[in-house]
Amino acid sequence: MFFRKKTQAAAPQPAPRPVVIPAVLPTISSGDMGGEPDLRSIGRALWRKKTMIFGVTFFCTAAAFLVVNAVTPRFQSETRLLLESRENVFMRADADKGLTDRGTIDQEAVTSQIQLVLSRDVAREVIQKENLDKLPEFDPAVGGQSVSQILLGMIGLGRDVSSMSPEERTLAAYYDRVNAYAIEKSRVIGVDFKSANPDLAARVANAIAEAYLSSLRSAKTDQTRAASTWLASEIEKMRVKVADAEAKIEAYRSQSNLFVGSNNTSLPNQQLTEINSQIAAARGQKADLEARAKQLRELVRSGQPIDSSDIANSESMRRLTDQGAALRAQLAEQSTTLLDQHPRIKELRAQIAEVERAKRAEADRLARQLDNDAKVASDRLTALTASLDQVKKVASTTNEQDVQLRALERDAKSQRDILESYLVKYSEASARDNINASPPEARIISRATPAIKPTYPKKLPTILIAAFAGLALSTGFVVAGALLGAPPVGPAAGYGYAPVGFVQPNFADPHAPLPISTMPASGMAMTMARPLPHVASPPLTPQMKPAAAFGAPVPPLPVSTIEQIVQSLRHAGEAGRRVTVAGTARNAGTTYAAITLARSLAEGASVVLVDFAFGAPNLSVISTDPNAPGVAELVRGQVNFGDIISRDQYSQVHVVATGNVCNDAAALAASPYLSTIVEALAQSYNYVVIDAGSVADAPVEYFARLAQRSVLVTADPADVQTRSARERMATAGYGDVVLLAGATQASVA
């Protein structure tokens, strides 16, 4: 910000005039106390320098116009590449044909591909293909350097082409003109190239894309070829391992007599299987024969017609059955003409009975035959069971050898599986290498074409920026010069009278002693390095005059307690946030009263206690750092604001002491920086309590502008001095002066 400051007149000051202090001072804002920008003077300065401002602006505009028209234009061409997987199911390996997701291309992959586009291998291939190293645009040594380029290179602001190889010079120019970037929210890469020749810019951009695709294709081909070479060497090794494993199996099998039968099973196991099958068949045959024999006997015993599969298959039984049927037919024929007692009838019946006896005898014979067959099956079953037990014993002795044999077989099988997988992969890799089936995972979607308009320099934006820069710089210089040369104003500027008989000291040198003499013990006038005007207070009205002047007894003034004062300040709101504590005289207990008031206000609020009693400072005794700098050092500019704030040893109150006053008490009390200090503290604390010392020593008229609320500490409320001090504070501008009983001796602890 820009402020006006009060100037120090070198000429002798005129004779002082009495200055009358008004009863009520006008309200002074913080802007009036600290200074604000003088906009009128700034405007007048700008108007006076308008010719210079317009001249600088025009010069910058003209210079920019000449530069942009003198610079060699550059044309830019762009090509775009889409990153995608281009393998189809027919060109894919068998192991990958079942995969539907071949992996998405994320932003990291796009960034990696951009770095590949900008790689030196691609750059060298493009330079060689387009013969860029033969062009003066890319190799300054070919066409010669200008004087400016040589000078810039010598002082380190440009490239020293004499110390660079031709390849380095060409690569440096190449990378100055190329740019690769990712299109937002896509898997597309854009490649830009700038050149003074638009056709060359388009050719190089397309050549970069082709070289990039070629590098991807070569990388895949090299990868496939390397895999084929590695697989071929591994296949030879695996074949030897498989042959060794199978030889170990055969040797162990011969050594352990673990011969293999059909279905690749050992002989004991095969015998067990066959014997089990025979035992099952023998058991079934025996049961069948016994059941058939039992059935025949039951038929013969019951006298029922003998009808079974065994009877039907017997030739003799069929013959007897046919003979019985013929006899029954004759009996039926003869019975039509002959009676039952006829000899022919009896003969036929006897023959039929004989045939039935023969059939039963044949059935009994067949039953005995079935019993014999069942016995044979039982004997065979017994023999097979014995053989099974014997084979089991033999098989049990070969279990350990079988375990070892199976381990060898597993090892051989694993080696054989690896060999087969290598063979399949090798055949696929060889086929892909032979047919060049490795498409790059990118393709060109937009080829570069020669540009019509140059992209560098941007003529209109450059000219406008230069014009604005010239206008801003010239305006800034004019404003800065106007502010630095403007006359300053004091804290009471604009009121037409001196601020209560004191002047602002010159703090140009904070370490130099202030030009102030000692301060009197009482009275309003303060002796300065030069004579000050006499300050005359307005005459007291009859209502304001003390009663002692008329010879009547003086009644005591009302006195408040600390609790009442605290309650009043809290109810006052914003108006009660700043309060001045002053005493009717020294040693009236002013400091003790200020400390007590601050500690009482600190219950639930942030409070800072400021010592402005420069004539008799006592506040540092309660500080946690009694030697801390204070207001004096801050006004002189020796410390920062945060260095002067300490803490009360016995409460949460923050303390700002006077510091090292030396002989500058009067000047410090009259310093306009006090208002700045109070304003800054009021921004950070809820309450600001000012210890002003005695009314006789303090410029209460100035302090009244800092805090409208005041507390007057007195040892005798009925004293004439108390009334005089109260009337002076009221006249100075304090709206409400509250009396507080003090003591001549008080402990601040």
C-alpha positions in Angstrom: 0.0 0.0 0.0 1.0 3.6 -0.5 1.1 6.0 2.5 1.8 9.7 3.0 4.4 10.6 5.6 5.0 13.7 7.5 8.0 15.6 6.3 10.7 17.0 8.6 11.3 20.7 8.0 14.9 21.7 8.1 14.1 25.4 8.6 13.7 26.8 12.1 10.2 26.4 13.5 8.1 29.5 14.1 7.2 30.7 17.5 4.7 28.3 19.2 1.1 29.3 19.6 -1.2 28.2 22.3 -3.3 25.3 21.1 -6.7 24.8 22.7 -7.7 21.2 23.3 -11.4 20.7 22.3 -13.7 19.2 24.9 -14.5 16.2 22.7 -12.0 15.1 20.1 -13.3 13.9 16.7 -13.2 10.2 16.0 -9.9 9.2 14.3 -9.9 6.0 12.2 -7.0 3.7 11.8 -6.5 5.0 8.3 -6.0 8.5 9.6 -3.6 7.2 12.2 -1.4 5.1 9.9 -1.9 6.8 6.5 -3.8 5.7 3.4 -3.1 5.9 -0.3 -3.4 9.4 -1.7 -5.3 8.5 -4.8 -5.6 12.1 -6.0 -1.9 12.7 -6.0 -1.4 9.4 -7.8 -3.9 10.4 -10.4 -2.3 13.8 -10.9 1.1 12.1 -11.3 -0.2 9.8 -13.9 -1.7 12.6 -15.9 1.5 14.6 -15.8 3.4 11.6 -17.1 0.9 10.5 -19.7 3.2 11.3 -22.5 6.0 9.2 -21.1 3.5 6.3 -20.4 2.1 6.4 -23.9 5.6 6.6 -25.4 6.9 3.6 -23.5 3.7 1.6 -24.5 4.1 2.6 -28.1 7.8 1.7 -28.1 7.1 -1.8 -26.6 4.3 -2.3 -29.2 6.5 -1.3 -32.1 9.4 -3.4 -30.9 7.2 -6.4 -30.5 5.8 -5.8 -34.0 9.3 -5.7 -35.5 10.5 -8.8 -33.6 7.5 -11.0 -34.6 7.9 -10.0 -38.2 11.7 -10.6 -38.2 11.5 -14.0 -36.6 11.5 -17.0 -39.0 8.0 -18.5 -38.8 7.6 -22.2 -37.9 4.8 -24.5 -39.2 3.5 -27.3 -37.1 2.1 -30.7 -38.3 0.5 -33.3 -36.1 0.0 -37.1 -36.4 -2.0 -39.2 -34.0 -1.6 -42.8 -32.9 -4.1 -45.1 -31.2 -2.8 -47.6 -28.7 -4.7 -50.9 -29.0 -4.1 -54.7 -29.2 -4.1 -55.7 -32.8 -3.7 -59.5 -32.4 -6.7 -61.6 -33.6 -7.7 -65.1 -32.5 -6.2 -66.7 -35.6 -2.7 -65.2 -35.0 -2.8 -65.7 -31.2 -1.0 -68.6 -29.5 -3.1 -71.5 -28.3 -2.5 -70.7 -24.7 -4.0 -67.2 -25.2 -7.0 -68.1 -27.3 -9.2 -68.6 -24.3 -8.3 -65.1 -22.9 -11.0 -62.5 -23.6 -9.1 -59.7 -21.8 -5.6 -59.2 -23.0 -5.0 -56.4 -20.5 -6.2 -52.8 -20.8 -3.8 -49.9 -21.6 -3.8 -47.5 -18.6 -2.5 -44.0 -18.3 0.9 -45.2 -17.2 1.2 -47.3 -20.3 0.3 -44.3 -22.4 3.0 -42.2 -20.7 5.5 -45.0 -21.3 4.7 -45.1 -25.0 5.1 -41.3 -25.2 8.6 -41.7 -23.8 9.3 -44.4 -26.5 8.1 -41.9 -29.2 10.6 -39.4 -27.8 13.4 -41.9 -27.5 16.8 -41.3 -29.1 16.6 -44.5 -31.2 13.4 -43.2 -32.9 15.0 -39.8 -33.3 18.2 -41.2 -34.9 16.1 -43.3 -37.3 14.0 -40.2 -38.3 17.1 -38.0 -38.7 18.8 -40.6 -40.9 15.6 -41.2 -43.0 14.9 -37.5 -43.6 18.6 -36.4 -43.8 17.9 -33.8 -41.1 21.6 -33.6 -40.3 22.2 -32.1 -43.8 19.8 -29.1 -43.2 21.0 -25.8 -41.7 17.8 -25.6 -39.7 18.9 -28.6 -37.6 22.7 -28.2 -37.8 23.8 -24.6 -37.4 27.4 -25.6 -38.4 26.1 -26.4 -41.9 24.7 -22.9 -42.7 26.9 -21.0 -40.3 26.0 -19.3 -37.0 24.9 -15.7 -36.6 26.9 -13.3 -34.4 24.2 -13.3 -31.7 24.2 -17.0 -31.5 28.0 -17.1 -31.1 27.9 -14.4 -28.4 25.1 -16.1 -26.5 27.0 -19.4 -26.6 30.2 -17.8 -25.3 28.5 -16.3 -22.3 26.6 -19.5 -21.5 23.1 -18.3 -22.5 23.0 -20.3 -25.7 24.5 -23.5 -27.1 28.1 -23.6 -27.9 27.8 -25.6 -31.1 31.6 -25.7 -31.5 31.9 -28.0 -28.5 29.0 -30.4 -29.7 29.2 -33.2 -32.2 27.1 -33.1 -35.4 24.8 -35.7 -34.0 24.3 -33.8 -30.7 23.5 -30.6 -32.6 21.0 -32.3 -34.8 19.4 -34.1 -31.8 19.2 -30.8 -29.9 17.4 -29.1 -32.8 15.2 -32.1 -33.3 14.0 -32.2 -29.6 13.4 -28.4 -29.7 10.8 -29.0 -32.4 9.2 -32.3 -31.5 6.4 -32.8 -28.9 4.5 -35.9 -27.9 1.5 -35.8 -25.6 -1.5 -37.9 -24.6 -5.0 -36.8 -25.6 -7.1 -36.5 -22.4 -9.4 -39.4 -21.4 -8.3 -41.5 -24.4 -5.5 -43.9 -25.5 -4.4 -41.6 -28.3 -1.0 -40.1 -28.6 -0.4 -36.9 -30.5 3.0 -36.1 -32.1 3.7 -32.5 -33.2 6.7 -31.3 -35.1 7.6 -27.8 -36.0 9.8 -26.6 -38.9 10.3 -23.6 -41.1 9.3 -25.8 -44.0 5.6 -27.0 -43.7 6.2 -30.0 -46.0 9.2 -31.1 -43.9 7.2 -30.7 -40.7 4.5 -33.1 -42.1 7.1 -35.6 -43.4 9.0 -35.7 -40.1 5.8 -36.1 -38.0 4.7 -39.1 -40.2 8.3 -40.5 -40.1 8.2 -40.4 -36.3 5.0 -42.3 -36.2 6.4 -44.9 -38.7 9.6 -45.2 -36.8 7.7 -45.7 -33.6 5.5 -48.5 -35.1 8.6 -50.1 -36.6 10.3 -50.1 -33.2 7.3 -51.8 -31.6 7.2 -54.4 -34.4 10.9 -55.0 -34.1 10.7 -55.4 -30.4 8.0 -58.0 -30.8 9.9 -59.8 -33.5 13.1 -59.8 -31.5 11.1 -61.1 -28.5 9.6 -64.0 -30.5 13.0 -64.8 -32.1 14.7 -64.8 -28.7 12.0 -67.1 -27.3 12.5 -69.5 -30.2 16.2 -69.6 -29.7 15.8 -70.2 -26.0 13.1 -72.9 -26.5 15.4 -74.7 -29.1 18.2 -75.0 -26.6 15.9 -76.0 -23.8 14.2 -78.7 -26.0 17.6 -80.4 -26.6 18.3 -80.4 -22.9 14.8 -81.8 -22.1 15.2 -84.6 -24.6 18.3 -85.8 -22.9 16.6 -85.6 -19.5 13.5 -87.5 -20.7 15.7 -90.3 -22.2 17.7 -90.6 -19.0 14.5 -90.8 -16.9 12.9 -93.6 -19.1 16.2 -95.5 -19.1 16.2 -95.5 -15.3 12.6 -96.8 -15.3 13.5 -99.8 -17.5 16.6 -100.6 -15.6 14.9 -100.6 -12.2 12.0 -102.7 -13.6 14.4 -105.3 -14.9 16.3 -105.3 -11.7 13.2 -105.7 -9.5 11.4 -108.1 -11.9 8.5 -105.6 -12.1 7.5 -106.7 -15.6 4.6 -104.9 -17.2 1.7 -106.7 -18.8 -1.2 -105.5 -20.8 -2.6 -102.0 -20.0 0.8 -101.0 -18.6 0.2 -102.9 -15.3 2.6 -105.2 -13.5 2.3 -109.0 -13.7 1.2 -109.5 -10.1 -1.5 -106.9 -10.4 -2.6 -108.4 -13.7 -2.7 -111.9 -12.2 -4.8 -110.6 -9.3 -7.2 -109.1 -11.7 -7.6 -112.3 -13.8 -7.9 -114.6 -10.8 -10.5 -112.4 -9.3 -12.5 -112.6 -12.5 -12.2 -116.4 -12.6 -13.3 -116.7 -8.9 -16.3 -114.6 -9.6 -17.2 -116.8 -12.7 -16.7 -120.0 -10.7 -18.9 -118.8 -7.9 -21.7 -117.9 -10.3 -21.5 -121.2 -12.2 -21.6 -123.2 -8.9 -24.6 -121.3 -7.7 -26.4 -121.7 -11.1 -25.8 -125.5 -11.2 -27.0 -126.0 -7.6 -30.1 -124.0 -8.2 -31.0 -126.0 -11.4 -30.5 -129.3 -9.7 -32.7 -128.3 -6.8 -35.4 -127.2 -9.2 -35.4 -130.6 -11.0 -35.7 -132.5 -7.8 -38.6 -130.5 -6.6 -40.4 -131.1 -9.9 -39.8 -134.8 -9.7 -40.8 -134.9 -6.0 -44.0 -133.0 -6.5 -45.2 -135.1 -9.5 -45.8 -132.1 -11.6 -45.0 -132.0 -15.3 -41.3 -131.8 -15.7 -40.8 -128.6 -17.7 -37.5 -126.8 -17.5 -34.7 -125.6 -19.8 -32.5 -128.6 -18.8 -35.3 -131.1 -19.7 -35.9 -129.3 -23.0 -32.3 -129.5 -23.9 -32.1 -133.4 -23.2 -32.5 -135.6 -26.3 -33.8 -138.6 -24.4 -36.2 -136.5 -22.5 -37.6 -135.1 -25.8 -37.9 -138.6 -27.2 -39.8 -139.9 -24.1 -42.1 -136.8 -24.3 -42.9 -137.5 -27.9 -43.6 -141.2 -27.2 -45.9 -140.3 -24.3 -47.8 -137.9 -26.5 -48.3 -140.6 -29.2 -49.6 -143.1 -26.6 -52.0 -140.6 -25.3 -53.3 -140.0 -28.7 -53.9 -143.7 -29.3 -55.6 -144.0 -26.0 -57.9 -141.2 -26.8 -58.7 -142.8 -30.2 -59.3 -146.3 -28.8 -61.4 -144.9 -25.9 -64.1 -143.8 -28.4 -64.8 -147.4 -29.4 -63.5 -149.5 -26.5 -64.3 -149.6 -22.8 -61.9 -149.1 -20.0 -61.5 -152.8 -19.3 -60.6 -153.6 -22.8 -57.1 -155.1 -23.0 -56.1 -152.6 -25.6 -57.0 -149.7 -23.4 -55.1 -151.3 -20.5 -52.1 -151.8 -22.6 -52.0 -148.2 -23.8 -52.3 -147.0 -20.2 -49.5 -149.2 -19.1 -47.3 -147.9 -21.8 -48.1 -144.3 -20.9 -47.2 -145.0 -17.2 -43.9 -146.6 -18.3 -43.0 -143.5 -20.3 -43.7 -141.3 -17.3 -41.4 -143.4 -15.1 -38.7 -143.2 -17.7 -39.1 -139.4 -17.8 -38.7 -139.1 -14.0 -35.6 -141.4 -14.1 -34.2 -139.1 -16.8 -34.9 -136.0 -14.7 -33.2 -137.6 -11.7 -30.2 -138.4 -13.8 -30.0 -134.8 -15.1 -30.2 -133.5 -11.5 -27.3 -135.7 -10.5 -25.4 -134.5 -13.5 -26.0 -130.9 -12.3 -24.8 -131.8 -8.8 -21.6 -133.2 -10.3 -21.1 -130.0 -12.3 -21.7 -127.9 -9.2 -19.1 -129.9 -7.3 -16.6 -129.4 -10.1 -17.3 -125.6 -10.0 -16.8 -125.7 -6.2 -13.5 -127.4 -6.5 -12.4 -125.0 -9.1 -13.4 -122.1 -6.8 -11.3 -123.5 -4.1 -8.3 -123.8 -6.3 -8.7 -120.2 -7.6 -9.0 -118.9 -4.0 -5.7 -120.6 -3.1 -4.1 -119.2 -6.2 -5.4 -115.7 -5.3 -3.8 -115.9 -1.8 -0.5 -117.0 -3.3 -0.5 -114.1 -5.8 -1.4 -111.7 -3.0 1.6 -112.8 -1.0 3.8 -112.2 -4.1 2.3 -108.8 -4.7 2.7 -107.7 -1.1 6.5 -108.2 -1.4 6.7 -105.9 -4.4 4.9 -102.8 -3.0 8.0 -101.0 -1.9 9.5 -101.6 -5.3 6.3 -100.3 -7.0 6.5 -97.1 -4.9 10.0 -96.4 -6.2 9.0 -97.3 -9.7 6.1 -94.9 -9.6 8.4 -92.1 -8.4 10.6 -92.7 -11.3 7.6 -92.8 -13.6 6.3 -89.5 -12.2 9.7 -87.8 -12.7 9.8 -89.1 -16.3 6.3 -88.0 -16.9 7.0 -84.4 -15.7 10.1 -84.2 -17.8 8.1 -85.5 -20.8 5.3 -82.9 -20.2 7.8 -80.1 -20.1 9.4 -81.3 -23.3 6.0 -81.5 -25.0 5.0 -78.0 -23.9 8.3 -76.6 -25.1 7.8 -78.4 -28.5 4.4 -76.8 -28.9 5.6 -73.3 -27.9 8.6 -73.6 -30.2 6.5 -74.6 -33.2 4.1 -71.6 -32.5 7.0 -69.2 -32.1 8.7 -70.4 -35.2 5.5 -70.1 -37.2 4.9 -66.5 -36.0 8.5 -65.6 -36.8 8.3 -67.1 -40.3 5.0 -65.4 -41.2 5.9 -62.1 -39.4 2.7 -62.3 -37.4 3.6 -59.7 -34.7 1.6 -56.5 -35.3 2.5 -53.5 -33.1 0.0 -52.5 -30.4 -0.6 -49.2 -32.1 -1.8 -47.8 -35.4 -1.9 -44.4 -37.1 -5.3 -42.9 -37.1 -4.4 -39.4 -38.4 -1.5 -38.6 -40.6 0.2 -35.2 -40.7 -0.4 -32.8 -43.6 1.5 -29.6 -44.4 0.2 -26.6 -42.4 -1.0 -23.4 -44.1 -0.6 -20.9 -41.2 2.5 -20.7 -39.0 2.1 -21.5 -35.3 5.1 -19.5 -34.2 5.4 -16.6 -33.5 1.9 -15.7 -32.3 1.9 -12.2 -33.7 -1.2 -10.6 -32.2 -1.0 -12.0 -28.7 2.7 -11.1 -28.5 2.1 -7.5 -29.6 -0.8 -7.2 -27.1 1.3 -8.6 -24.3 4.2 -6.3 -25.1 1.9 -3.3 -25.1 0.3 -4.3 -21.8 3.7 -4.9 -20.2 5.0 -1.5 -21.4 1.8 0.2 -20.0 2.1 -1.6 -16.7 5.8 -1.0 -16.2 5.6 2.7 -17.1 2.5 3.2 -14.9 4.2 1.3 -12.0 7.3 3.5 -12.2 5.2 6.7 -12.2 3.1 5.6 -9.2 6.2 4.5 -7.2 7.9 7.8 -7.9 4.8 9.7 -6.8 4.4 7.8 -3.6 8.1 7.9 -2.6 8.1 11.7 -3.1 4.7 12.4 -1.4 4.6 14.4 1.8 3.7 12.4 4.9 1.0 13.1 7.4 1.0 12.7 11.1 -1.5 11.0 13.3 -3.6 14.1 13.7 -3.6 15.2 10.1 -6.8 16.9 8.9 -7.8 18.4 12.2 -6.2 21.8 11.9 -4.5 21.8 15.3 -1.6 20.1 17.0 -2.2 16.8 18.7 -2.3 17.9 22.4 1.0 19.6 22.4 3.3 16.9 21.2 5.0 16.1 17.9 6.1 12.9 16.2 9.8 12.2 16.7 12.0 11.3 13.8 12.7 7.5 14.0 14.8 7.4 10.8 17.6 5.8 12.7 16.2 3.4 15.3 19.5 3.1 17.1 20.1 6.8 17.4 19.0 8.5 20.6 15.7 10.4 20.3 15.9 14.2 20.4 13.9 14.5 23.6 14.7 15.9 27.0 13.4 14.6 30.3 9.8 14.7 31.1 8.4 16.7 34.0 6.9 15.0 36.9 3.5 16.6 36.4 1.6 18.8 34.1 0.4 18.4 30.6 3.2 20.1 28.8 6.2 17.8 27.8 9.6 19.5 27.1 10.9 18.4 23.6 14.1 19.1 21.8 12.5 22.2 20.5 9.9 24.5 22.1 6.4 23.2 22.0 3.3 25.3 22.0 1.6 26.0 25.3 -1.5 23.8 25.7 -4.3 25.7 27.4 -7.3 23.7 28.6 -10.7 25.2 28.3 -12.0 27.1 31.3 -14.0 25.0 33.7 -17.7 25.8 33.9 -19.3 26.3 37.2 -20.6 22.7 37.0 -17.1 21.4 36.3 -15.3 23.5 38.9 -14.5 21.7 42.2 -16.6 22.5 45.2 -13.5 23.5 47.1 -13.3 26.6 45.0 -16.4 28.0 46.6 -15.3 27.1 50.1 -17.8 24.2 50.5 -16.9 20.7 51.6 -16.1 18.4 48.7 -18.3 15.3 48.6 -16.6 12.0 47.5 -17.2 10.8 44.0 -18.8 7.3 43.5 -16.2 4.5 43.4 -16.7 1.1 41.6 -15.2 -2.3 42.3 -13.2 -4.5 40.0 -16.2 -6.8 39.6 -18.5 -4.0 38.6 -16.0 -2.7 36.1 -15.5 -6.1 34.5 -19.3 -6.6 34.3 -19.7 -3.2 32.7 -17.0 -3.9 30.1 -18.5 -7.2 29.2 -21.9 -5.7 28.7 -20.5 -2.9 26.6 -19.7 -5.2 23.8 -17.3 -3.8 21.1 -17.0 -0.4 23.0 -15.7 -2.2 26.1 -12.9 -4.1 24.4 -10.3 -1.3 25.0 -9.9 0.3 28.4 -7.3 2.8 29.7 -6.2 2.5 33.4 -4.7 5.8 34.7 -3.9 7.0 38.2 -4.4 10.4 39.8 -0.7 10.3 40.8 2.3 8.0 40.9 2.2 5.2 43.4 -1.6 5.3 43.5 -1.8 1.6 42.6 -2.4 2.1 38.9 -0.3 -0.9 37.8 -1.9 -3.2 40.4 -5.4 -2.1 39.3 -4.6 -2.7 35.7 -3.2 -6.2 36.5 -6.2 -7.1 38.6 -8.6 -5.9 35.9 -6.8 -7.8 33.1 -6.7 -11.0 35.2 -10.4 -10.7 36.0 -11.3 -10.2 32.3 -9.1 -13.2 31.3 -11.7 -15.6 32.7 -13.1 -16.9 29.5 -11.5 -14.3 27.2 -8.2 -13.4 25.7 -6.6 -10.3 27.3 -3.4 -8.4 26.6 -2.1 -5.9 29.1 0.0 -3.0 27.5 2.3 -0.8 29.5 2.2 2.8 28.2 3.5 4.3 31.4 6.9 5.2 29.9 7.7 7.6 32.8 7.4 4.9 35.5 7.1 1.4 33.9 6.3 -1.4 36.4 4.6 -4.1 34.3 7.6 -6.2 33.4 7.8 -7.6 37.0 4.9 -10.0 36.3 6.2 -11.1 32.9 7.7 -14.6 32.4 10.5 -12.8 30.6 11.2 -9.5 32.5 14.1 -8.7 30.1 11.9 -9.1 27.0 11.8 -6.1 24.5 8.8 -3.9 24.6 7.1 -1.0 22.9 10.2 1.1 22.8 12.1 -1.4 20.8 9.2 -2.0 18.4 8.8 1.7 17.8 12.5 2.0 17.1 12.2 -0.9 14.6 14.7 -3.1 16.5 12.3 -6.1 17.0 9.3 -7.6 15.4 5.8 -7.5 16.8 5.8 -11.1 18.0 9.0 -10.4 20.1 7.4 -8.0 22.5 4.5 -10.2 23.7 5.2 -12.3 26.9 2.9 -13.9 29.4 1.8 -13.2 33.0 3.4 -15.5 35.5 0.2 -16.0 37.4 -2.6 -16.0 34.8 -3.4 -16.4 31.1 -3.0 -12.7 30.4 -0.4 -11.7 27.8 1.8 -8.8 28.6 3.5 -6.1 26.5 6.0 -4.1 28.5 7.5 -0.7 27.8 11.0 -2.1 27.1 14.2 0.0 27.2 12.8 3.5 27.4 16.1 5.3 28.1 15.4 9.1 27.8 12.7 8.8 25.2 9.6 8.6 27.4 8.0 11.7 26.0 8.6 10.8 22.4 7.4 7.2 22.9 4.2 8.5 24.6 3.6 10.8 21.6 4.5 8.2 18.9 1.7 7.6 16.4 2.9 3.9 16.3 1.0 3.4 19.6 -2.3 3.5 17.7 -1.0 0.9 15.3 0.1 -1.3 18.2 -3.3 -1.0 19.9 -5.2 -1.6 16.6 -3.1 -4.8 15.9 -3.6 -6.1 19.4 -7.4 -5.4 19.2 -7.5 -7.6 16.1 -6.1 -10.6 18.0 -7.4 -10.3 21.6 -10.9 -9.8 23.1 -9.7 -7.1 25.5 -6.8 -4.6 25.5 -6.0 -3.1 28.9 -3.7 -0.1 28.7 -1.6 1.0 31.8 -1.2 4.7 31.2 0.5 5.6 34.5 -0.5 8.8 36.2 -2.7 11.4 34.5 -0.1 14.0 35.0 2.5 12.1 33.1 0.4 10.6 30.3 -0.9 12.3 27.2 -4.5 11.3 28.0 -5.8 13.3 25.0 -3.9 11.0 22.7 -4.7 7.8 24.7 -8.4 8.7 24.5 -8.3 8.0 20.8 -6.9 4.6 21.5 -9.6 3.5 24.1 -12.8 5.3 24.9 -13.3 3.5 28.2 -11.2 4.5 31.2 -10.6 3.7 34.8 -9.2 6.3 37.1 -7.3 4.9 40.1 -7.3 7.2 43.2 -6.2 6.8 46.8 -8.8 9.4 48.0 -12.0 9.8 45.9 -12.8 13.1 47.7 -9.5 14.6 46.9 -9.4 17.7 44.7 -6.7 16.2 42.7 -9.0 13.3 41.9 -11.7 15.6 40.6 -9.2 17.5 38.5 -7.8 14.3 37.0 -11.4 13.1 36.3 -12.3 16.3 34.6 -9.2 16.3 32.5 -9.9 12.8 31.3 -13.5 13.7 30.5 -12.3 16.7 28.6 -9.7 14.6 26.7 -12.5 12.5 25.2 -13.2 9.6 27.6 -16.9 9.2 27.6 -17.2 7.4 30.9 -14.5 7.7 33.6 -14.9 5.1 36.3 -13.3 5.6 39.7 -11.4 2.8 41.4 -10.0 3.0 44.9 -6.2 2.3 44.8 -3.4 2.0 47.3 0.0 3.5 47.5 1.7 0.1 48.0 0.3 -3.1 46.4 1.7 -6.4 45.5 1.3 -7.4 41.9 1.7 -11.1 42.6 
